[in-house]
Amino acid sequence: MGMTTSGVTKTFSSIDVHAEGEVGRVVLGAHLLVRGRSWAERMRWCETELDWLRRVLLREPRGHPSMCAVLVLPPLDPRADVGIVIFEQGGVRPMSGSNTMCAVTALLETGALVATEPETVVRIDTAVGPVEATARVEDGRVCWVRIRNVPSFVVELDTKIGVAEYGTVTADVAFGGQFYVQARAADMGVELGAAHAQEIARAGTALLAAAREQVPVVHPEQPEVDEIALVMLHGPADSPDVSGRNSVVLPTGLLVAGDPSSWRGTLDRSPCGTGTSARMAALHARGELELHVPFIHQGVLGTTFRGMLLERTAVNGHAAVVPSIQGRAWITGHVQHVVRPDDPFPEGLTVGDIWGSEPG
C-alpha cells in the first residue's frame, strides 16, 4: 500500500466486524505502513501520513458516517501480543472498547492469534497503556470479549458549560481511553432512543463543540492526548435488568461552537466501551458505583455492555479506577478494497445530506 494519489492500483483487505451493533473494520496488514519507536510517534505518523487510509476505510463508497476501523500492529511493549490504533470519523484515537472487541474477535476467529478454549487472553498495547482482553471461545467461536481497560479518571464533575441554543449545561468530563464530555439527555432537552436520533446528534455535537473550547484536558502520562474526543448523553434505566442508558455521538465533520450548521454527528451503535468506562469513573467519584458491582449500560439499539470497576489506582498521582467492559462481536465480512488511480474519489467522498462539513 502507498499514497492513494500515486498512479497504481492499491488493494488491501479488512475483516468487518460489529460489536453490539457498532462496526469496526479490522485491518491486519497495516504493520508495514506505521512508523515510530514510541506510541506518540506512531500516533503522529498515523495522523500525518495515513489520513488517506482513514478516509478510504471510513468514507463512502466503502464506509459510512458511523463506521470505525482499527489497525492491528506489532506491540511496542514486549509483554503484549498486538498493538492497536483506532480510526474514527473525527481522527486517530488511542483506544476504543467496541473496536477492541472487534479486533480480538477477528484475530482469534481467523487464526491470526491462536485461540484456546474455554478462554483466551490477548494482551494489547495502546497509546494510553496496556489493555488485557479475555475472550470466551467455544468451537472456535468467540462468544464474548471482556476488556480490562486502561485506568479511567475524572477531570471535572458537574462543570458548567455554556452551549449555544441549549443554555448552561451541567456535565462531567472524564477519561475512559478517550476523553468524554457527558451530560444528562434531559438537561439538553432530548430523549434517548433511536426515534430521537437526530435531536441527540445535534445536542451532543453542540455540547462537544462547546466543551472543547471551555474545558482543557490533557492525559497525565500521555500529554499528546489532549482533546475531548466524544460526547455521551445519558439517562436512567427503563428496565430492571439495565443500570442506565446512553448515546455517544461521533462528529462527522468540523465542529464550531458558534455555528449550529456544523452540529452534525452520528450515534455510536454500541453502548460504547470507553464511554462506559468514563461514565463508571464519574459515578464512582460521586459514590454512586462501588467496585465489583455490575453496571449494565444500554445503547441506542437496546444492546448492552457489562461494565465493572475492578480496583482503584492512580495515573501520575491522579486518582483513577480500572474498569472492565464486556460485550459480543460478530464477523460480517472479509473485504478486499480496491483503489484505482482513475477513480475520481480515491480517498472516498462525503455529501452534506448525512455528513458534516470538512470531515476530519
C-alpha positions in Angstrom: 0.0 0.0 0.0 1.1 3.6 -0.6 -0.4 7.0 -1.0 -3.7 6.8 -3.0 -2.6 9.6 -5.3 0.1 7.5 -6.9 -0.6 6.0 -10.3 -1.0 2.4 -9.4 -4.0 0.3 -8.2 -4.0 -0.3 -4.5 -5.6 -3.3 -2.9 -5.8 -4.1 0.8 -8.0 -6.3 3.0 -10.1 -5.9 6.1 -12.2 -8.0 8.3 -15.5 -6.3 9.0 -16.9 -6.9 12.5 -19.6 -5.3 14.6 -19.7 -5.2 18.4 -23.2 -5.0 19.7 -24.1 -3.0 16.5 -21.0 -0.7 16.1 -18.9 -1.6 13.0 -15.1 -1.9 13.5 -13.2 -2.5 10.2 -10.2 -4.5 11.3 -7.0 -4.1 9.2 -4.4 -6.8 10.0 -1.9 -5.9 7.3 -1.1 -2.3 8.4 2.2 -3.1 10.2 4.4 -2.0 7.3 2.6 1.3 7.0 3.1 2.7 10.5 6.4 4.1 11.7 7.5 5.2 15.1 9.6 4.0 18.1 7.1 5.3 20.6 3.3 5.5 20.7 3.4 9.2 20.4 5.5 8.9 17.2 3.1 6.2 15.9 0.0 8.3 16.5 1.6 11.4 14.9 2.6 9.2 11.9 -1.0 7.9 11.5 -2.3 11.5 11.8 0.1 13.0 9.2 0.9 10.1 6.9 -2.0 7.7 7.0 -5.0 10.0 7.0 -5.6 8.9 3.4 -6.1 5.4 4.6 -8.5 6.5 7.3 -10.6 8.3 4.7 -10.6 5.4 2.3 -11.7 3.0 5.0 -14.4 5.2 6.6 -15.8 7.4 3.9 -18.2 6.5 1.2 -18.3 4.4 -1.0 -16.6 1.9 1.3 -17.7 3.3 4.6 -20.4 5.3 6.3 -20.6 8.0 8.9 -20.8 5.7 11.9 -18.0 3.3 10.8 -14.7 3.0 12.7 -11.6 1.0 11.9 -8.7 -0.5 13.9 -5.2 -1.0 12.7 -3.5 -4.1 14.2 0.2 -3.5 14.7 3.2 -5.2 16.4 3.3 -4.1 20.1 6.0 -1.8 21.4 5.6 -3.5 24.8 7.3 -6.9 24.6 4.7 -8.4 27.0 1.8 -7.7 24.7 0.5 -9.8 21.8 -0.6 -6.9 19.5 -0.9 -3.2 19.3 -3.9 -1.2 18.0 -4.7 2.2 16.7 -8.3 3.4 16.1 -9.6 5.3 13.2 -12.7 7.3 13.8 -14.5 9.9 11.7 -13.0 12.6 14.0 -9.5 11.4 13.6 -7.0 8.9 15.1 -7.7 7.7 18.6 -5.7 5.7 21.1 -8.4 3.3 22.4 -11.9 2.0 21.8 -13.8 -0.7 23.6 -16.0 -1.8 20.7 -13.1 -1.7 18.3 -11.0 -3.8 20.7 -13.8 -6.4 20.9 -13.9 -6.4 17.0 -10.2 -6.8 16.7 -9.9 -9.6 19.3 -12.8 -11.5 17.6 -11.2 -11.1 14.2 -7.8 -12.1 15.4 -9.0 -15.3 17.1 -11.6 -16.5 14.7 -9.3 -16.1 11.7 -6.4 -17.8 13.4 -4.2 -14.7 13.3 -3.8 -15.4 17.0 -4.1 -18.9 18.4 -7.4 -19.4 20.3 -7.6 -21.7 23.3 -10.8 -22.9 24.9 -12.6 -22.1 27.1 -10.8 -18.7 27.4 -8.0 -16.9 25.6 -6.2 -13.8 27.0 -5.0 -11.3 24.5 -2.6 -8.6 25.7 -2.9 -5.3 23.8 -0.6 -2.4 23.6 -2.2 1.0 23.1 -1.1 4.7 23.1 -2.7 5.1 26.5 -1.3 2.0 28.2 -1.8 -1.8 28.3 -5.2 -3.4 27.8 -6.0 -7.1 28.5 -8.9 -8.8 26.7 -10.3 -12.2 27.8 -12.3 -14.0 25.1 -14.7 -16.8 25.8 -14.1 -19.3 23.0 -16.4 -22.3 22.1 -15.8 -24.4 19.0 -13.6 -21.7 17.6 -16.2 -19.0 18.0 -15.7 -16.0 20.2 -18.8 -15.8 22.4 -17.8 -12.6 24.3 -14.9 -10.4 25.0 -14.2 -8.8 28.4 -11.7 -6.0 28.4 -9.6 -4.8 31.3 -9.3 -1.3 30.2 -6.7 1.4 30.9 -7.2 3.4 34.1 -10.1 5.8 33.9 -10.5 9.0 35.8 -12.5 12.2 36.2 -11.3 15.6 35.0 -14.4 17.6 36.0 -17.6 16.7 37.8 -20.7 18.9 37.4 -18.9 21.6 35.5 -21.0 24.3 33.9 -20.7 24.6 30.1 -22.4 27.3 28.1 -23.9 25.7 25.0 -25.3 28.0 22.3 -29.1 27.5 21.9 -29.1 25.0 24.9 -28.1 27.3 27.7 -25.8 26.3 30.6 -25.4 22.6 30.9 -24.0 20.6 33.8 -21.6 18.0 32.6 -18.8 15.6 33.6 -15.5 15.4 31.8 -13.8 12.0 32.2 -11.3 9.7 30.6 -12.0 6.1 29.7 -9.5 5.5 27.0 -10.6 8.7 25.3 -11.8 12.0 26.9 -15.5 12.4 27.0 -17.9 15.1 28.0 -21.0 13.5 29.5 -24.4 15.1 30.4 -27.9 14.1 31.2 -30.0 13.9 28.0 -32.9 15.5 29.8 -30.7 18.5 30.7 -30.3 19.1 27.0 -34.0 18.8 26.4 -33.8 15.5 24.4 -35.0 11.9 25.0 -32.9 8.8 24.4 -33.8 6.2 21.9 -33.5 5.6 18.2 -36.6 7.6 17.5 -34.8 10.7 18.8 -31.5 10.2 17.0 -31.4 13.5 15.1 -32.1 15.5 18.2 -29.5 13.5 20.2 -26.8 14.0 17.5 -27.4 17.8 17.3 -27.5 18.3 21.0 -24.5 16.1 21.6 -22.3 17.8 19.0 -23.3 21.2 20.3 -22.2 20.2 23.7 -18.9 18.7 22.4 -18.0 21.8 20.4 -18.6 24.0 23.5 -16.7 21.6 25.8 -13.7 21.6 23.6 -13.5 25.4 23.8 -14.2 25.7 27.6 -12.7 22.6 29.3 -9.0 21.9 28.6 -7.8 18.3 29.0 -4.5 16.5 28.9 -3.7 13.0 29.9 -1.3 13.0 32.9 1.1 10.5 31.3 0.5 11.0 27.5 0.4 14.8 27.0 -0.3 14.4 23.3 -3.8 13.1 24.2 -5.3 16.5 24.8 -8.7 16.7 23.2 -12.2 15.9 24.3 -12.9 13.3 21.6 -16.5 12.3 22.1 -19.8 13.2 23.9 -22.2 11.0 25.8 -25.8 11.9 26.7 -27.1 9.5 29.3 -30.3 8.7 31.2 -31.8 6.4 33.8 -32.6 2.8 33.1 -36.0 1.9 31.7 -36.0 -1.8 32.7 -34.9 -3.7 35.8 -32.0 -5.5 34.0 -30.3 -2.3 32.9 -28.3 0.1 35.0 -28.5 3.1 32.6 -28.9 4.1 29.0 -26.7 6.3 26.8 -26.0 7.6 23.3 -22.5 8.5 22.3 -22.3 10.9 19.3 -19.4 10.8 16.9 -19.0 14.0 14.9 -19.0 13.7 11.2 -17.3 16.9 10.4 -15.6 20.0 11.8 -17.5 21.3 14.9 -17.7 25.0 15.6 -19.4 26.1 18.9 -21.0 29.2 17.4 -22.1 27.6 14.1 -25.2 25.4 14.6 -25.0 24.2 11.0 -21.8 22.3 12.0 -23.5 20.4 14.8 -23.6 17.1 12.8 -22.9 13.7 14.1 -23.9 10.0 14.1 -24.7 7.8 17.0 -22.5 5.0 18.3 -24.5 1.9 17.5 -23.0 0.1 20.5 -23.2 1.1 24.2 -19.7 2.4 23.9 -16.8 0.8 25.8 -14.5 3.8 26.5 -17.6 5.9 27.2 -18.9 3.4 29.6 -15.5 3.3 31.4 -15.6 7.1 31.7 -19.2 7.1 32.9 -18.3 4.5 35.6 -15.4 6.6 36.7 -17.7 9.6 37.2 -20.3 7.5 39.1 -17.6 6.1 41.3 -16.2 9.6 42.1 -19.7 10.6 43.2 -20.0 7.5 45.4 -22.8 6.1 43.2 -20.9 3.0 41.9 -18.7 0.8 44.1 -16.1 -1.7 43.0 -17.2 -5.1 41.7 -20.8 -4.0 41.1 -22.1 -4.8 37.6 -23.0 -1.8 35.5 -25.2 -2.8 32.6 -25.1 0.0 30.0 -27.6 0.1 27.2 -27.0 1.8 23.8 -29.4 3.1 21.2 -30.1 -0.3 19.7 -31.0 -1.8 23.1 -27.8 -3.9 23.2 -25.7 -3.7 26.4 -22.1 -3.8 27.6 -21.5 -5.2 31.1 -19.2 -2.9 32.9 -17.5 -3.2 36.3 -14.9 -1.4 38.3 -12.1 -3.7 39.3 -9.8 -1.7 41.5 -8.7 1.8 42.4 -5.4 3.1 41.2 -3.6 6.3 40.2 -2.4 7.9 37.0 0.7 10.0 37.7 -0.8 10.9 41.1 -4.3 11.4 39.7 -7.0 9.1 41.4 -8.3 6.6 38.9 -10.2 3.3 38.6 -9.6 0.2 36.5 -12.8 -0.7 34.6 -13.8 -3.8 32.7 -16.3 -3.9 29.8 -17.8 -7.0 28.2 -19.7 -7.4 25.0 -20.1 -9.6 21.9 -18.9 -9.2 18.3 -19.7 -10.8 15.0 -17.6 -11.0 11.8 -19.8 -9.8 9.0 -17.4 -10.0 6.0 -14.0 -10.3 4.6 -13.4 -7.4 2.3 -10.8 -6.7 -0.4 -10.7 -2.9 -1.0 -9.5 -1.6 -4.4 -8.4 2.0 -5.1 -7.7 2.7 -8.8 -5.7 5.7 -10.0 -8.5 6.9 -12.3 -11.1 6.8 -9.5 -12.4 10.4 -9.2 -12.8 9.9 -5.4 -9.7 7.9 -4.5 -9.9 8.8 -0.8 -13.6 8.5 -0.6 -16.4 11.1 -0.6 -18.9 12.8 1.6 -22.1 14.6 0.8 -23.9 17.1 3.1 -27.1 15.1 3.4 -25.5 12.8 6.0 -22.0 14.2 6.5 -20.8 17.4 8.3 -18.7 20.0 6.6 -14.9 19.4 6.2 -14.9 15.9 7.7 -11.8 15.0 9.6 
